[in-house]
């Protein structure tokens, strides 16, 4: 089971990711956070395998979260943002993927598939029916 955290200050954005994650039998949503400080605490406390991380959030942005975690074990990071100009920096910071809002279900699926390849698990289920 892959454990996921959604970190975004926009309720609608969290809702979209949450809804898409419901289609994956092998992904458990373990938490949501609304700003960088909450995200930092949630990553340390919940130890998710994957974080859908917004770039621009109050208190501490997504890059600040990664900076604060430097030297600690990192989950797979999928940046989810409305700003494509941060893509190069995201990959320099070891992001697994970068989704620009609004994204398609298929694009989201590719990000989850990439995370499956990086997160050790023996019980990943098949693709959601809607994507097969």
C-alpha positions as CSV (number, residue, x, y, z in Angstrom):
1,X,0.0,0.0,0.0
2,X,1.4,3.4,-1.0
3,X,0.7,6.1,1.5
4,X,-0.1,9.6,0.1
5,X,-0.2,13.1,1.5
6,X,-1.8,16.1,-0.3
7,X,-0.2,19.4,0.4
8,X,-2.0,22.4,-1.1
9,X,-3.5,25.6,0.2
10,X,-6.4,25.5,-2.3
11,X,-9.3,23.4,-1.1
12,X,-10.5,22.7,-4.6
13,X,-7.0,21.4,-5.6
14,X,-6.9,19.1,-2.6
15,X,-10.4,17.9,-3.5
16,X,-9.4,17.1,-7.1
17,X,-6.3,15.1,-6.1
18,X,-8.3,13.4,-3.3
19,X,-11.0,12.3,-5.8
20,X,-8.4,11.0,-8.2
21,X,-6.7,9.0,-5.5
22,X,-9.9,7.2,-4.7
23,X,-9.5,5.3,-7.9
24,X,-6.4,3.6,-6.7
25,X,-6.8,0.5,-4.5
26,X,-3.1,0.6,-3.6
27,X,-3.0,4.2,-2.5
28,X,-4.0,5.2,1.0
29,X,-4.5,8.9,1.7
30,X,-2.9,9.4,5.1
31,X,-3.3,13.2,5.4
32,X,-3.8,16.7,3.9
33,X,-2.1,19.9,4.7
34,X,-2.8,23.5,3.8
35,X,0.6,25.2,4.2
36,X,4.3,24.5,4.3
37,X,4.6,24.3,8.1
38,X,1.7,21.7,8.3
39,X,3.3,19.8,5.4
40,X,6.6,19.6,7.1
41,X,5.0,18.2,10.3
42,X,2.8,15.8,8.3
43,X,5.7,14.4,6.4
44,X,7.7,13.8,9.5
45,X,4.8,12.4,11.5
46,X,2.9,10.4,8.8
47,X,5.9,9.2,6.8
48,X,4.1,9.2,3.4
49,X,5.5,7.4,0.4
50,X,4.4,10.1,-2.0
51,X,3.5,13.8,-1.5
52,X,1.5,15.8,-4.0
53,X,3.1,19.1,-3.1
54,X,2.0,22.6,-4.2
55,X,4.9,25.0,-5.0
56,X,3.3,28.2,-3.6
57,X,1.8,27.8,-0.1
58,X,1.6,30.1,2.9
59,X,4.2,30.1,5.6
60,X,6.7,27.9,3.7
61,X,6.6,27.1,0.0
62,X,7.1,23.6,-1.5
63,X,10.8,24.3,-2.0
64,X,11.1,25.5,1.5
65,X,9.6,22.2,2.7
66,X,12.2,20.3,0.8
67,X,15.0,22.5,2.1
68,X,13.8,21.9,5.7
69,X,13.9,18.1,5.0
70,X,17.4,18.1,3.6
71,X,19.3,15.2,5.0
72,X,16.1,13.3,6.1
73,X,14.5,10.5,4.1
74,X,12.3,12.0,1.5
75,X,9.1,10.6,0.1
76,X,8.5,10.7,-3.6
77,X,7.6,14.3,-4.5
78,X,5.1,15.2,-7.2
79,X,4.7,18.9,-7.5
80,X,1.2,20.0,-8.3
81,X,1.1,23.7,-9.2
82,X,-0.4,26.3,-11.5
83,X,3.1,27.6,-12.3
84,X,5.1,25.8,-15.0
85,X,8.1,28.1,-14.6
86,X,9.2,26.2,-11.5
87,X,9.5,22.8,-13.3
88,X,13.3,22.9,-13.9
89,X,13.9,23.8,-10.3
90,X,11.5,21.1,-9.1
91,X,13.5,18.4,-11.0
92,X,16.8,19.9,-9.7
93,X,15.3,19.3,-6.2
94,X,14.7,15.7,-7.0
95,X,11.0,15.9,-7.7
96,X,9.6,12.7,-9.2
97,X,7.1,14.5,-11.4
98,X,5.5,17.9,-12.0
99,X,1.8,18.4,-12.7
100,X,0.6,21.8,-13.9
101,X,-3.0,22.6,-12.9
102,X,-5.4,21.8,-14.4
103,X,-4.1,18.4,-15.4
104,X,-5.9,15.4,-17.0
105,X,-6.7,12.2,-15.3
106,X,-4.2,10.5,-17.6
107,X,-1.4,12.8,-16.7
108,X,-2.2,12.2,-13.0
109,X,-2.1,8.5,-13.6
110,X,1.4,8.8,-15.2
111,X,2.6,10.5,-12.0
112,X,1.2,7.8,-9.8
113,X,2.6,5.1,-12.1
114,X,6.0,6.7,-11.8
115,X,5.7,6.8,-8.0
116,X,4.8,3.1,-8.0
117,X,8.2,2.4,-9.7
118,X,10.1,4.3,-7.0
119,X,8.2,3.2,-3.9
120,X,9.0,-0.3,-2.8
121,X,5.8,-2.3,-2.5
122,X,4.7,-5.8,-3.3
123,X,1.0,-5.2,-3.3
124,X,0.4,-2.4,-5.8
125,X,-3.0,-3.0,-7.5
126,X,-3.7,-2.7,-11.2
127,X,-4.7,0.5,-12.8
128,X,-8.0,2.0,-12.0
129,X,-10.7,0.6,-14.3
130,X,-11.3,4.1,-15.8
131,X,-7.7,4.1,-17.1
132,X,-7.3,0.6,-18.4
